[in-house]
Amino acid sequence: MLPGFVLCAIGAGMSGLAQGQPAWLGGDVGPGLMAQLLSLGVLGLGVAWAMLSARSPVTPTPSPGCGNSSDCGAPERGLRHSAPALLGAVLIFALTVPVLGLVLAAGLAAALAAWGSGERSPRALAFTVLGLMTLVAFVGVALLPPTAPLWPAG
């Protein structure tokens, strides 16, 4: 349950910081809308995680073939690079948005994060990246006026 409570605390902190920015400026979207929605999402995810953990406590089971090996407790082979890949994806996204635009930068970040999460199938990786790029383009064009360019500057 501890990870759920930690997410709740992070979401509450994010919500407190987001309240200082207006969500709406007249009839237009303000700079605080996405921050407030994201903080509520993190808070909701934390509550769900804590509740699911409370309902069904997980008992640790030894991995097969662990025996006396020193690899016990080490991440699985496909997940060894997940944390650096996720941090790299965030960094790549932040650095490439001004140059590539929101849609292509999100696709590049999604590709790096999916690769780091151990996605082994090129088909699944392609669907992940194209799905996220489509979602970002749809949200940026149809729902919210983006504050960053959607496409590379011509």
N, CA, C and O atoms as a DFTB+ gen file, in Angstrom:
616 C
 N C O
     1  1       0.815      -1.200       0.000
     2  2       0.000       0.000       0.000
     3  2       0.855       1.259       0.000
     4  3       0.382       2.339      -0.354
     5  1       2.123       1.116       0.400
     6  2       2.993       2.283       0.506
     7  2       3.141       3.038      -0.820
     8  3       3.069       4.267      -0.816
     9  1       3.346       2.351      -1.963
    10  2       3.435       3.122      -3.219
    11  2       2.164       3.928      -3.510
    12  3       2.246       5.036      -4.039
    13  1       1.008       3.390      -3.176
    14  2      -0.239       4.126      -3.372
    15  2      -0.296       5.380      -2.515
    16  3      -0.719       6.440      -2.977
    17  1       0.130       5.253      -1.265
    18  2       0.143       6.423      -0.387
    19  2       1.160       7.460      -0.852
    20  3       0.917       8.662      -0.748
    21  1       2.295       6.998      -1.364
    22  2       3.300       7.930      -1.885
    23  2       2.735       8.680      -3.089
    24  3       2.923       9.890      -3.208
    25  1       2.045       7.967      -3.980
    26  2       1.422       8.637      -5.126
    27  2       0.359       9.629      -4.677
    28  3       0.226      10.705      -5.260
    29  1      -0.399       9.272      -3.638
    30  2      -1.387      10.211      -3.099
    31  2      -0.715      11.480      -2.597
    32  3      -1.203      12.583      -2.841
    33  1       0.391      11.329      -1.903
    34  2       1.115      12.490      -1.378
    35  2       1.670      13.341      -2.518
    36  3       1.610      14.570      -2.468
    37  1       2.208      12.687      -3.537
    38  2       2.737      13.429      -4.683
    39  2       1.595      14.157      -5.403
    40  3       1.739      15.322      -5.771
    41  1       0.473      13.480      -5.602
    42  2      -0.678      14.105      -6.255
    43  2      -1.214      15.280      -5.461
    44  3      -1.588      16.301      -6.039
    45  1      -1.257      15.147      -4.136
    46  2      -1.727      16.255      -3.295
    47  2      -0.769      17.435      -3.377
    48  3      -1.203      18.586      -3.438
    49  1       0.536      17.157      -3.379
    50  2       1.519      18.231      -3.529
    51  2       1.415      18.911      -4.883
    52  3       1.498      20.135      -4.982
    53  1       1.232      18.104      -5.929
    54  2       1.069      18.668      -7.266
    55  2      -0.195      19.520      -7.343
    56  3      -0.207      20.576      -7.975
    57  1      -1.251      19.052      -6.696
    58  2      -2.506      19.796      -6.697
    59  2      -2.341      21.142      -5.998
    60  3      -2.856      22.159      -6.461
    61  1      -1.623      21.138      -4.887
    62  2      -1.371      22.395      -4.185
    63  2      -0.592      23.382      -5.032
    64  3      -0.882      24.578      -5.027
    65  1       0.403      22.881      -5.765
    66  2       1.180      23.758      -6.649
    67  2       0.345      24.231      -7.841
    68  3       0.486      25.369      -8.289
    69  1      -0.516      23.360      -8.347
    70  2      -1.313      23.703      -9.527
    71  2      -2.399      24.724      -9.217
    72  3      -2.852      25.428     -10.120
    73  1      -2.824      24.821      -7.973
    74  2      -3.891      25.755      -7.625
    75  2      -3.458      27.207      -7.784
    76  3      -4.302      28.099      -7.870
    77  1      -2.147      27.453      -7.825
    78  2      -1.651      28.818      -7.986
    79  2      -1.757      29.323      -9.418
    80  3      -1.531      30.506      -9.671
    81  1      -2.099      28.446     -10.360
    82  2      -2.218      28.842     -11.761
    83  2      -3.682      28.742     -12.173
    84  3      -4.354      27.770     -11.827
    85  1      -4.182      29.721     -12.898
    86  2      -5.597      29.667     -13.291
    87  2      -5.838      28.601     -14.359
    88  3      -5.061      28.462     -15.304
    89  1      -6.921      27.858     -14.191
    90  2      -7.284      26.838     -15.170
    91  2      -7.980      27.459     -16.373
    92  3      -7.883      26.942     -17.486
    93  1      -8.667      28.548     -16.157
    94  2      -9.397      29.213     -17.248
    95  2      -9.085      30.699     -17.219
    96  3      -9.046      31.315     -16.154
    97  1      -8.867      31.258     -18.376
    98  2      -8.674      32.700     -18.532
    99  2      -9.812      33.197     -19.413
   100  3      -9.744      33.111     -20.639
   101  1     -10.840      33.709     -18.790
   102  2     -12.036      34.067     -19.545
   103  2     -12.677      32.799     -20.073
   104  3     -13.092      31.942     -19.293
   105  1     -12.761      32.671     -21.379
   106  2     -13.315      31.464     -21.987
   107  2     -12.244      30.541     -22.527
   108  3     -12.562      29.507     -23.115
   109  1     -10.968      30.893     -22.340
   110  2      -9.862      30.102     -22.881
   111  2      -9.212      29.254     -21.802
   112  3      -9.331      29.526     -20.607
   113  1      -8.523      28.220     -22.260
   114  2      -7.798      27.338     -21.349
   115  2      -6.613      28.098     -20.775
   116  3      -5.854      28.735     -21.506
   117  1      -6.464      28.024     -19.468
   118  2      -5.352      28.685     -18.806
   119  2      -4.190      27.729     -18.575
   120  3      -4.306      26.536     -18.855
   121  1      -3.083      28.235     -18.073
   122  2      -1.891      27.397     -17.886
   123  2      -2.032      26.358     -16.785
   124  3      -1.250      25.408     -16.747
   125  1      -2.986      26.501     -15.903
   126  2      -3.107      25.565     -14.791
   127  2      -4.034      24.389     -15.035
   128  3      -4.111      23.492     -14.196
   129  1      -4.745      24.365     -16.164
   130  2      -5.716      23.298     -16.391
   131  2      -5.046      21.932     -16.451
   132  3      -5.454      21.017     -15.736
   133  1      -4.035      21.780     -17.285
   134  2      -3.372      20.483     -17.409
   135  2      -2.687      20.090     -16.101
   136  3      -2.694      18.917     -15.729
   137  1      -2.102      21.048     -15.410
   138  2      -1.454      20.740     -14.131
   139  2      -2.475      20.243     -13.111
   140  3      -2.201      19.309     -12.357
   141  1      -3.649      20.866     -13.087
   142  2      -4.684      20.444     -12.142
   143  2      -5.237      19.079     -12.513
   144  3      -5.468      18.247     -11.636
   145  1      -5.453      18.838     -13.800
   146  2      -5.951      17.532     -14.225
   147  2      -4.920      16.434     -13.966
   148  3      -5.270      15.339     -13.525
   149  1      -3.659      16.729     -14.240
   150  2      -2.602      15.747     -13.994
   151  2      -2.491      15.433     -12.506
   152  3      -2.327      14.271     -12.133
   153  1      -2.577      16.442     -11.660
   154  2      -2.474      16.195     -10.218
   155  2      -3.648      15.344      -9.732
   156  3      -3.469      14.469      -8.885
   157  1      -4.844      15.595     -10.264
   158  2      -5.992      14.767      -9.888
   159  2      -5.820      13.337     -10.386
   160  3      -6.218      12.391      -9.707
   161  1      -5.229      13.174     -11.569
   162  2      -4.968      11.835     -12.091
   163  2      -3.982      11.064     -11.236
   164  3      -4.187       9.881     -10.965
   165  1      -2.909      11.723     -10.807
   166  2      -1.918      11.073      -9.945
   167  2      -2.542      10.732      -8.600
   168  3      -2.311       9.648      -8.065
   169  1      -3.322      11.638      -8.059
   170  2      -3.999      11.387      -6.790
   171  2      -4.971      10.210      -6.923
   172  3      -5.016       9.346      -6.047
   173  1      -5.742      10.172      -8.002
   174  2      -6.676       9.064      -8.227
   175  2      -5.959       7.739      -8.412
   176  3      -6.409       6.708      -7.913
   177  1      -4.834       7.767      -9.135
   178  2      -4.044       6.554      -9.324
   179  2      -3.505       6.049      -7.987
   180  3      -3.493       4.845      -7.733
   181  1      -3.065       6.964      -7.142
   182  2      -2.574       6.576      -5.825
   183  2      -3.655       5.965      -4.954
   184  3      -3.416       4.979      -4.258
   185  1      -4.846       6.551      -4.993
   186  2      -5.967       6.012      -4.216
   187  2      -6.329       4.617      -4.721
   188  3      -6.540       3.699      -3.928
   189  1      -6.400       4.463      -6.047
   190  2      -6.740       3.149      -6.617
   191  2      -5.686       2.111      -6.252
   192  3      -6.023       0.980      -5.902
   193  1      -4.420       2.487      -6.330
   194  2      -3.331       1.560      -6.017
   195  2      -3.409       1.141      -4.551
   196  3      -3.287      -0.041      -4.232
   197  1      -3.609       2.106      -3.670
   198  2      -3.678       1.791      -2.242
   199  2      -4.877       0.894      -1.938
   200  3      -4.768      -0.037      -1.140
   201  1      -6.024       1.169      -2.571
   202  2      -7.214       0.354      -2.313
   203  2      -7.043      -1.069      -2.846
   204  3      -7.431      -2.033      -2.185
   205  1      -6.468      -1.198      -4.033
   206  2      -6.247      -2.542      -4.578
   207  2      -5.223      -3.311      -3.751
   208  3      -5.356      -4.520      -3.560
   209  1      -4.215      -2.622      -3.267
   210  2      -3.217      -3.282      -2.428
   211  2      -3.808      -3.717      -1.102
   212  3      -3.431      -4.758      -0.563
   213  1      -4.729      -2.931      -0.573
   214  2      -5.358      -3.275       0.700
   215  2      -6.298      -4.469       0.549
   216  3      -6.424      -5.289       1.458
   217  1      -6.953      -4.558      -0.602
   218  2      -7.901      -5.651      -0.829
   219  2      -7.221      -6.993      -1.039
   220  3      -7.710      -8.018      -0.564
   221  1      -6.102      -6.997      -1.744
   222  2      -5.432      -8.262      -2.042
   223  2      -3.934      -8.131      -1.778
   224  3      -3.163      -7.799      -2.679
   225  1      -3.533      -8.394      -0.542
   226  2      -2.108      -8.299      -0.236
   227  2      -1.313      -9.319      -1.055
   228  3      -1.710     -10.475      -1.200
   229  1      -0.209      -8.867      -1.570
   230  2       0.639      -9.713      -2.405
   231  2       1.699     -10.359      -1.538
   232  3       2.419      -9.683      -0.803
   233  1       1.785     -11.672      -1.633
   234  2       2.844     -12.377      -0.919
   235  2       3.975     -12.632      -1.899
   236  3       3.744     -13.151      -2.991
   237  1       5.182     -12.278      -1.526
   238  2       6.294     -12.462      -2.448
   239  2       6.555     -13.939      -2.707
   240  3       6.606     -14.746      -1.778
   241  1       6.717     -14.276      -3.959
   242  2       7.052     -15.641      -4.335
   243  2       8.428     -15.634      -4.970
   244  3       8.740     -14.760      -5.780
   245  1       9.249     -16.602      -4.606
   246  2      10.584     -16.622      -5.207
   247  2      10.480     -16.923      -6.694
   248  3       9.654     -17.728      -7.125
   249  1      11.326     -16.266      -7.467
   250  2      11.302     -16.501      -8.896
   251  2      11.906     -17.862      -9.197
   252  3      12.818     -18.301      -8.496
   253  1      11.410     -18.535     -10.227
   254  2      11.932     -19.869     -10.528
   255  2      13.401     -19.795     -10.924
   256  3      13.826     -18.897     -11.650
   257  1      14.142     -20.742     -10.438
   258  2      15.570     -20.797     -10.755
   259  2      16.412     -19.854      -9.938
   260  3      17.600     -19.693     -10.218
   261  1      15.825     -19.216      -8.923
   262  2      16.580     -18.253      -8.135
   263  2      17.605     -18.975      -7.269
   264  3      18.782     -18.616      -7.274
   265  1      17.171     -19.985      -6.529
   266  2      18.077     -20.788      -5.717
   267  2      19.073     -19.961      -4.935
   268  3      18.690     -19.063      -4.185
   269  1      20.346     -20.257      -5.107
   270  2      21.405     -19.543      -4.403
   271  2      22.063     -18.497      -5.289
   272  3      23.133     -17.992      -4.949
   273  1      21.453     -18.164      -6.406
   274  2      22.046     -17.230      -7.355
   275  2      22.083     -15.819      -6.781
   276  3      21.228     -15.435      -5.983
   277  1      23.070     -15.068      -7.195
   278  2      23.170     -13.681      -6.737
   279  2      22.268     -12.773      -7.560
   280  3      22.179     -11.579      -7.273
   281  1      21.590     -13.312      -8.583
   282  2      20.693     -12.509      -9.404
   283  2      19.319     -12.354      -8.775
   284  3      18.470     -11.667      -9.343
   285  1      19.068     -12.970      -7.618
   286  2      17.769     -12.845      -6.976
   287  2      17.539     -11.389      -6.597
   288  3      18.399     -10.755      -5.987
   289  1      16.394     -10.872      -6.955
   290  2      16.068      -9.487      -6.636
   291  2      16.500      -8.520      -7.720
   292  3      16.108      -7.353      -7.678
   293  1      17.291      -8.954      -8.686
   294  2      17.692      -8.089      -9.785
   295  2      16.525      -7.964     -10.753
   296  3      15.718      -8.887     -10.872
   297  1      16.424      -6.833     -11.447
   298  2      15.327      -6.699     -12.392
   299  2      15.443      -7.703     -13.526
   300  3      16.537      -8.150     -13.869
   301  1      14.301      -8.050     -14.103
   302  2      14.320      -8.961     -15.231
   303  2      15.124      -8.339     -16.357
   304  3      15.345      -7.129     -16.397
   305  1      15.553      -9.194     -17.268
   306  2      16.443      -8.741     -18.323
   307  2      15.875      -7.581     -19.120
   308  3      16.606      -6.637     -19.420
   309  1      14.603      -7.617     -19.472
   310  2      14.001      -6.565     -20.269
   311  2      13.755      -5.276     -19.505
   312  3      13.506      -4.239     -20.120
   313  1      13.819      -5.313     -18.185
   314  2      13.507      -4.137     -17.379
   315  2      14.734      -3.457     -16.777
   316  3      14.589      -2.503     -16.012
   317  1      15.918      -3.919     -17.100
   318  2      17.120      -3.327     -16.503
   319  2      17.297      -1.858     -16.871
   320  3      17.880      -1.088     -16.108
   321  1      16.801      -1.479     -18.027
   322  2      17.004      -0.109     -18.490
   323  2      15.733       0.726     -18.399
   324  3      15.649       1.792     -19.009
   325  1      14.753       0.260     -17.650
   326  2      13.474       0.965     -17.639
   327  2      13.581       2.344     -16.989
   328  3      13.041       3.312     -17.525
   329  1      14.255       2.454     -15.863
   330  2      14.350       3.759     -15.198
   331  2      15.160       4.753     -16.024
   332  3      14.695       5.875     -16.226
   333  1      16.362       4.393     -16.517
   334  2      17.077       5.362     -17.362
   335  2      16.320       5.706     -18.644
   336  3      16.372       6.844     -19.108
   337  1      15.619       4.726     -19.217
   338  2      14.871       5.003     -20.444
   339  2      13.719       5.958     -20.175
   340  3      13.451       6.846     -20.985
   341  1      13.035       5.791     -19.052
   342  2      11.927       6.684     -18.728
   343  2      12.429       8.101     -18.456
   344  3      11.843       9.072     -18.933
   345  1      13.501       8.216     -17.697
   346  2      14.068       9.540     -17.447
   347  2      14.593      10.159     -18.740
   348  3      14.441      11.358     -18.970
   349  1      15.212       9.330     -19.581
   350  2      15.685       9.816     -20.873
   351  2      14.545      10.262     -21.762
   352  3      14.673      11.246     -22.491
   353  1      13.414       9.541     -21.712
   354  2      12.254       9.908     -22.517
   355  2      11.714      11.277     -22.111
   356  3      11.342      12.083     -22.965
   357  1      11.674      11.533     -20.806
   358  2      11.208      12.836     -20.326
   359  2      12.173      13.938     -20.784
   360  3      11.744      15.002     -21.230
   361  1      13.473      13.672     -20.668
   362  2      14.483      14.653     -21.080
   363  2      14.425      14.896     -22.585
   364  3      14.451      16.042     -23.034
   365  1      14.345      13.816     -23.363
   366  2      14.254      13.938     -24.822
   367  2      13.008      14.725     -25.214
   368  3      13.061      15.583     -26.095
   369  1      11.895      14.433     -24.563
   370  2      10.658      15.148     -24.862
   371  2      10.818      16.643     -24.607
   372  3      10.465      17.468     -25.450
   373  1      11.354      16.981     -23.436
   374  2      11.501      18.397     -23.086
   375  2      12.449      19.123     -24.038
   376  3      12.228      20.289     -24.364
   377  1      13.495      18.441     -24.483
   378  2      14.481      19.093     -25.356
   379  2      14.032      19.166     -26.818
   380  3      14.448      20.069     -27.544
   381  1      13.188      18.226     -27.259
   382  2      12.826      18.194     -28.671
   383  2      11.498      18.862     -29.010
   384  3      11.219      19.084     -30.188
   385  1      10.678      19.186     -28.030
   386  2       9.386      19.830     -28.321
   387  2       9.567      21.123     -29.114
   388  3       8.847      21.323     -30.092
   389  1      10.490      22.008     -28.743
   390  2      10.612      23.247     -29.524
   391  2      11.076      23.019     -30.969
   392  3      10.762      23.819     -31.850
   393  1      11.814      21.942     -31.214
   394  2      12.361      21.693     -32.546
   395  2      11.433      20.817     -33.385
   396  3      11.134      21.147     -34.532
   397  1      10.979      19.704     -32.814
   398  2      10.180      18.726     -33.566
   399  2       8.678      18.963     -33.483
   400  3       7.932      18.450     -34.317
   401  1       8.226      19.713     -32.516
   402  2       6.792      19.876     -32.286
   403  2       6.296      18.821     -31.310
   404  3       6.982      17.839     -31.028
   405  1       5.111      19.042     -30.811
   406  2       4.548      18.205     -29.755
   407  2       4.315      16.762     -30.193
   408  3       4.599      15.838     -29.432
   409  1       3.808      16.555     -31.396
   410  2       3.438      15.214     -31.845
   411  2       4.673      14.336     -32.046
   412  3       4.721      13.217     -31.535
   413  1       5.667      14.825     -32.780
   414  2       6.866      14.020     -33.032
   415  2       7.699      13.830     -31.763
   416  3       8.277      12.762     -31.563
   417  1       7.767      14.839     -30.913
   418  2       8.511      14.702     -29.658
   419  2       7.848      13.669     -28.751
   420  3       8.534      12.892     -28.087
   421  1       6.512      13.658     -28.721
   422  2       5.804      12.658     -27.921
   423  2       6.050      11.262     -28.476
   424  3       6.211      10.316     -27.706
   425  1       6.082      11.115     -29.793
   426  2       6.365       9.820     -30.407
   427  2       7.765       9.330     -30.093
   428  3       7.957       8.150     -29.800
   429  1       8.737      10.214     -30.150
   430  2      10.117       9.848     -29.822
   431  2      10.238       9.441     -28.355
   432  3      10.895       8.451     -28.034
   433  1       9.609      10.197     -27.476
   434  2       9.647       9.866     -26.048
   435  2       8.927       8.544     -25.785
   436  3       9.389       7.740     -24.975
   437  1       7.808       8.313     -26.455
   438  2       7.077       7.054     -26.273
   439  2       7.900       5.872     -26.745
   440  3       7.886       4.816     -26.113
   441  1       8.619       6.034     -27.850
   442  2       9.458       4.943     -28.359
   443  2      10.552       4.590     -27.361
   444  3      10.802       3.413     -27.102
   445  1      11.205       5.605     -26.797
   446  2      12.268       5.343     -25.826
   447  2      11.717       4.719     -24.552
   448  3      12.315       3.786     -24.015
   449  1      10.596       5.215     -24.064
   450  2      10.010       4.664     -22.844
   451  2       9.506       3.239     -23.061
   452  3       9.673       2.391     -22.184
   453  1       8.894       2.962     -24.213
   454  2       8.399       1.608     -24.489
   455  2       9.563       0.632     -24.642
   456  3       9.484      -0.505     -24.177
   457  1      10.633       1.067     -25.289
   458  2      11.813       0.211     -25.419
   459  2      12.386      -0.098     -24.032
   460  3      12.749      -1.240     -23.754
   461  1      12.468       0.899     -23.176
   462  2      13.006       0.701     -21.839
   463  2      12.128      -0.163     -20.959
   464  3      12.614      -0.775     -20.008
   465  1      10.836      -0.222     -21.265
   466  2       9.935      -1.043     -20.457
   467  2       9.990      -2.503     -20.857
   468  3       9.300      -3.334     -20.267
   469  1      10.802      -2.827     -21.852
   470  2      10.971      -4.221     -22.237
   471  2      10.070      -4.646     -23.372
   472  3       9.885      -5.842     -23.598
   473  1       9.504      -3.691     -24.095
   474  2       8.647      -4.019     -25.237
   475  2       9.512      -4.699     -26.294
   476  3      10.407      -4.078     -26.866
   477  1       9.244      -5.958     -26.544
   478  2      10.104      -6.728     -27.429
   479  2       9.591      -6.809     -28.853
   480  3      10.374      -7.019     -29.780
   481  1       8.324      -6.651     -29.039
   482  2       7.734      -6.800     -30.359
   483  2       7.796      -5.467     -31.113
   484  3       7.269      -4.464     -30.631
   485  1       8.428      -5.443     -32.279
   486  2       8.448      -4.199     -33.060
   487  2       7.043      -3.724     -33.440
   488  3       6.788      -2.524     -33.536
   489  1       6.142      -4.676     -33.652
   490  2       4.769      -4.316     -33.996
   491  2       4.080      -3.606     -32.825
   492  3       3.424      -2.582     -33.015
   493  1       4.232      -4.151     -31.619
   494  2       3.633      -3.514     -30.442
   495  2       4.268      -2.148     -30.179
   496  3       3.579      -1.204     -29.793
   497  1       5.575      -2.045     -30.388
   498  2       6.264      -0.770     -30.204
   499  2       5.726       0.268     -31.195
   500  3       5.477       1.415     -30.826
   501  1       5.551      -0.141     -32.443
   502  2       5.021       0.774     -33.465
   503  2       3.597       1.208     -33.128
   504  3       3.260       2.384     -33.271
   505  1       2.750       0.264     -32.677
   506  2       1.386       0.619     -32.299
   507  2       1.364       1.568     -31.104
   508  3       0.540       2.482     -31.059
   509  1       2.248       1.364     -30.149
   510  2       2.328       2.249     -28.991
   511  2       2.679       3.664     -29.421
   512  3       2.027       4.625     -29.013
   513  1       3.706       3.786     -30.244
   514  2       4.175       5.103     -30.679
   515  2       3.127       5.786     -31.562
   516  3       2.809       6.956     -31.350
   517  1       2.595       5.073     -32.537
   518  2       1.597       5.681     -33.426
   519  2       0.311       6.033     -32.677
   520  3      -0.317       7.053     -32.959
   521  1      -0.074       5.187     -31.726
   522  2      -1.264       5.491     -30.934
   523  2      -1.097       6.750     -30.110
   524  3      -2.007       7.577     -30.044
   525  1       0.057       6.904     -29.480
   526  2       0.290       8.104     -28.679
   527  2       0.372       9.338     -29.564
   528  3      -0.166      10.388     -29.212
   529  1       1.035       9.225     -30.703
   530  2       1.139      10.379     -31.610
   531  2      -0.247      10.785     -32.121
   532  3      -0.540      11.975     -32.236
   533  1      -1.090       9.813     -32.423
   534  2      -2.446      10.107     -32.870
   535  2      -3.248      10.787     -31.764
   536  3      -3.968      11.753     -32.013
   537  1      -3.118      10.279     -30.553
   538  2      -3.819      10.876     -29.419
   539  2      -3.365      12.313     -29.181
   540  3      -4.195      13.196     -28.966
   541  1      -2.057      12.553     -29.219
   542  2      -1.535      13.904     -29.004
   543  2      -2.025      14.840     -30.102
   544  3      -2.420      15.971     -29.822
   545  1      -2.003      14.379     -31.346
   546  2      -2.477      15.222     -32.445
   547  2      -3.962      15.514     -32.298
   548  3      -4.389      16.648     -32.516
   549  1      -4.758      14.511     -31.930
   550  2      -6.194      14.717     -31.761
   551  2      -6.481      15.707     -30.645
   552  3      -7.269      16.637     -30.818
   553  1      -5.843      15.506     -29.505
   554  2      -6.070      16.409     -28.375
   555  2      -5.609      17.815     -28.724
   556  3      -6.294      18.791     -28.417
   557  1      -4.450      17.920     -29.364
   558  2      -3.920      19.238     -29.706
   559  2      -4.738      19.978     -30.745
   560  3      -4.861      21.201     -30.677
   561  1      -5.299      19.260     -31.704
   562  2      -6.053      19.908     -32.775
   563  2      -7.512      20.114     -32.382
   564  3      -8.068      21.190     -32.601
   565  1      -8.130      19.094     -31.808
   566  2      -9.575      19.128     -31.593
   567  2     -10.002      19.654     -30.226
   568  3     -11.029      20.323     -30.121
   569  1      -9.244      19.368     -29.194
   570  2      -9.750      19.657     -27.855
   571  2      -9.123      20.887     -27.199
   572  3      -9.839      21.745     -26.684
   573  1      -7.816      20.978     -27.214
   574  2      -7.153      22.072     -26.506
   575  2      -6.227      22.837     -27.445
   576  3      -5.526      22.232     -28.256
   577  1      -6.222      24.135     -27.340
   578  2      -5.222      24.870     -28.104
   579  2      -3.858      24.695     -27.422
   580  3      -3.684      25.125     -26.282
   581  1      -2.893      24.071     -28.102
   582  2      -1.617      23.798     -27.445
   583  2      -0.786      25.074     -27.273
   584  3      -0.860      26.003     -28.077
   585  1      -0.014      25.085     -26.223
   586  2       0.900      26.215     -26.007
   587  2       2.222      25.976     -26.707
   588  3       3.029      26.897     -26.832
   589  1       2.459      24.754     -27.167
   590  2       3.655      24.416     -27.932
   591  2       3.214      24.062     -29.349
   592  3       2.076      23.637     -29.547
   593  1       4.097      24.229     -30.341
   594  2       3.705      23.876     -31.713
   595  2       3.479      22.369     -31.837
   596  3       4.201      21.574     -31.236
   597  1       2.472      21.986     -32.621
   598  2       2.197      20.564     -32.813
   599  2       3.187      19.922     -33.757
   600  3       3.543      18.757     -33.577
   601  1       3.633      20.646     -34.748
   602  2       4.505      20.090     -35.793
   603  2       5.798      20.893     -35.872
   604  3       5.863      22.002     -35.339
   605  1       6.821      20.361     -36.521
   606  2       8.076      21.122     -36.660
   607  2       7.847      22.427     -37.418
   608  3       7.032      22.504     -38.338
   609  1       8.582      23.433     -37.004
   610  2       8.474      24.730     -37.683
   611  2       9.062      24.599     -39.077
   612  3      10.177      24.107     -39.248
   613  1       8.310      25.040     -40.065
   614  2       8.712      24.896     -41.458
   615  2       9.618      25.943     -41.867
   616  3      10.054      25.968     -43.018
